[in-house]
Amino acid sequence: MRLRRLRLPGAGRKVPLPARRWGTALLPWGTIAPSSRSRATQPLPLAAANLGMEFKGGIPVSEPSSPGLSERDLARLDSLLCNLPQQLQPPDICALDGYLCGVLLQPRPVPPALWLPWVSDVEGRPAAPGTELQELHGLVLRRHAELERAIAQRDWFDPWVYQLDDATDPSECMLPWVAGFAAAMETFPGLMNMSDPELVEPLALLFMHFAAEDLEDADALLAVIETLDPPSDLAEAVQDTVRALMLIADVSRPRAVPPRAGRAASGARRPGSRHTRR
């Protein structure tokens, strides 16, 4: 399957953070003013310095040990993305979250040095020398670690999906997140190169938010999408998204359990299938 070239949300423009994130209240945009100090003269921010990470050449080489991002951290992350140098085209918060999930679901772990460049530019172009990225990378790695824990344990998490004021279709709200996930599939094709038929339905639950003409060489996927009822609201779309990610993880990142326990756990914990059209 191939996707037509998509312009990711946030690329090349400044997108204000909505006042509320799906499922969680968010600080109103603008309540946290960016620091007036020059980034070039700032010391390593506490948000990165206190993560327990090791940096080498400006790239984190160890996972953070701190908890997930707070609402204040999320607002700070959005501010850092929006204030990157103009020559860079960062994704928005939603696309970034989908991208991280796509990275984490690859059958082989992707080192941070390979996926972090996309965080500051959708083409993966390097930042100019002297650009301060450690705080940005620190916050993103904290979210990466939070998602890693949830996926590894098959636990629920809140995707960074926003309710748009003028959106009448849940797919409009889901599209930025799914576009980020698709960008990870294009950059790191390991998952999409797997031929396991168990991947078709969960991928259909994600890619159903694209227009059919944006999916190329995807006849099998489109056939499954045609059988799916669209989500009735954003809550159902978010639930389907998390469930699809866990089903994908069952294939690309199977849990290491004894065979007998594995069979029992699979039957008890595997989410039910989406309702299909009759």
GILINTA-V36000 format. One line per field, one symbol per residue. psi: psi as a letter, one per 40 degrees, with the letter a starting at -180 (. if undefined). Layout:
BEGIN
psi->???
END
This chain:
BEGIN
psi->hiiihihiheheihhihieiihehiihiheehiiieihddeiihiddddeefihihfehheiiieiaihiddddddddddddeiideigiiiddddddddddddeidhhhidddeddddeheeeiiiihehhedddddddddddddddddddefiiihighihhdehehddddddddddddddddddgeddeeieheeedddddddeeeiideehiffddddddddehhiididddddddddddddddddddgiigiiddddddddddehiiiihii.
END
